[in-house]
Amino acid sequence: MTETISMQPIINALPTLLGVMLGAFGAYFSSKSLKKIEFSHLRQQELRVEKRKCCAEFLGEADRLVIKSIDEKISSASAMSSLAINLSNIELLCSQKTIDAAKLIFEYVLNAHGQSIKEQKHHYSELKKHLIGFVKEEIAIET
């Protein structure tokens, strides 16, 4: 009385098991890919916010220093340190044309404290308009 083990139920279950395993692997890799895309979009959004904030701080400080130059000239270069820090942040985050526009504003502010605003070769509002346009363009491209 030897009992034989039937392999038929095991053979019948193999395609089901294989289908479940393939489905699990497919779900894992598609989920991983989706999370990677979500993380990339989140990082791009954070970078846009950081660029916007950095440029706004730079322009705010530049405005303050230009207005201050009308009343009095800065005698110490250390008064420009916050503007220089903001310029460095722009250099780390933004495109070359945005950096160049920010450098023109920085140069304008430095010159405003050394000479009359009327002697400047650029007009501050035009420089500011160009920088804002470049930043908006750069942020729109990344969207």
Contacts in CASP RR format, 6 or more apart in sequence:
PFRMAT RR
TARGET T0000
AUTHOR 0000-0000-0000
METHOD contacts of the structure
MODEL  1
MTETISMQPIINALPTLLGVMLGAFGAYFSSKSLKKIEFSHLRQQELRVE
KRKCCAEFLGEADRLVIKSIDEKISSASAMSSLAINLSNIELLCSQKTID
AAKLIFEYVLNAHGQSIKEQKHHYSELKKHLIGFVKEEIAIET
44 142 0 8 1.000
47 93 0 8 1.000
47 142 0 8 1.000
48 139 0 8 1.000
48 142 0 8 1.000
48 143 0 8 1.000
50 93 0 8 1.000
51 93 0 8 1.000
51 94 0 8 1.000
51 135 0 8 1.000
51 138 0 8 1.000
51 139 0 8 1.000
52 135 0 8 1.000
52 139 0 8 1.000
54 86 0 8 1.000
54 89 0 8 1.000
54 90 0 8 1.000
54 93 0 8 1.000
54 94 0 8 1.000
55 90 0 8 1.000
55 94 0 8 1.000
55 98 0 8 1.000
55 102 0 8 1.000
55 131 0 8 1.000
55 132 0 8 1.000
55 135 0 8 1.000
57 86 0 8 1.000
57 89 0 8 1.000
58 83 0 8 1.000
58 86 0 8 1.000
58 87 0 8 1.000
58 89 0 8 1.000
58 90 0 8 1.000
58 102 0 8 1.000
58 105 0 8 1.000
59 105 0 8 1.000
59 128 0 8 1.000
59 131 0 8 1.000
59 132 0 8 1.000
61 82 0 8 1.000
61 83 0 8 1.000
61 86 0 8 1.000
62 83 0 8 1.000
62 105 0 8 1.000
62 106 0 8 1.000
62 108 0 8 1.000
62 109 0 8 1.000
62 128 0 8 1.000
65 74 0 8 1.000
65 79 0 8 1.000
65 80 0 8 1.000
65 83 0 8 1.000
65 109 0 8 1.000
65 112 0 8 1.000
65 113 0 8 1.000
66 108 0 8 1.000
66 109 0 8 1.000
66 112 0 8 1.000
66 117 0 8 1.000
66 124 0 8 1.000
68 74 0 8 1.000
69 109 0 8 1.000
69 112 0 8 1.000
69 113 0 8 1.000
69 114 0 8 1.000
69 117 0 8 1.000
70 117 0 8 1.000
73 113 0 8 1.000
73 114 0 8 1.000
74 80 0 8 1.000
74 113 0 8 1.000
80 109 0 8 1.000
80 110 0 8 1.000
83 106 0 8 1.000
83 109 0 8 1.000
84 106 0 8 1.000
87 102 0 8 1.000
87 103 0 8 1.000
87 106 0 8 1.000
90 98 0 8 1.000
90 99 0 8 1.000
90 102 0 8 1.000
91 99 0 8 1.000
91 102 0 8 1.000
94 102 0 8 1.000
94 134 0 8 1.000
94 135 0 8 1.000
94 138 0 8 1.000
95 134 0 8 1.000
95 138 0 8 1.000
97 134 0 8 1.000
98 131 0 8 1.000
98 134 0 8 1.000
98 135 0 8 1.000
98 138 0 8 1.000
101 127 0 8 1.000
101 130 0 8 1.000
101 131 0 8 1.000
101 134 0 8 1.000
102 131 0 8 1.000
104 122 0 8 1.000
104 127 0 8 1.000
104 130 0 8 1.000
105 124 0 8 1.000
105 127 0 8 1.000
105 128 0 8 1.000
105 131 0 8 1.000
108 120 0 8 1.000
108 122 0 8 1.000
108 124 0 8 1.000
108 127 0 8 1.000
111 119 0 8 1.000
111 120 0 8 1.000
112 120 0 8 1.000
112 124 0 8 1.000
117 124 0 8 1.000
END
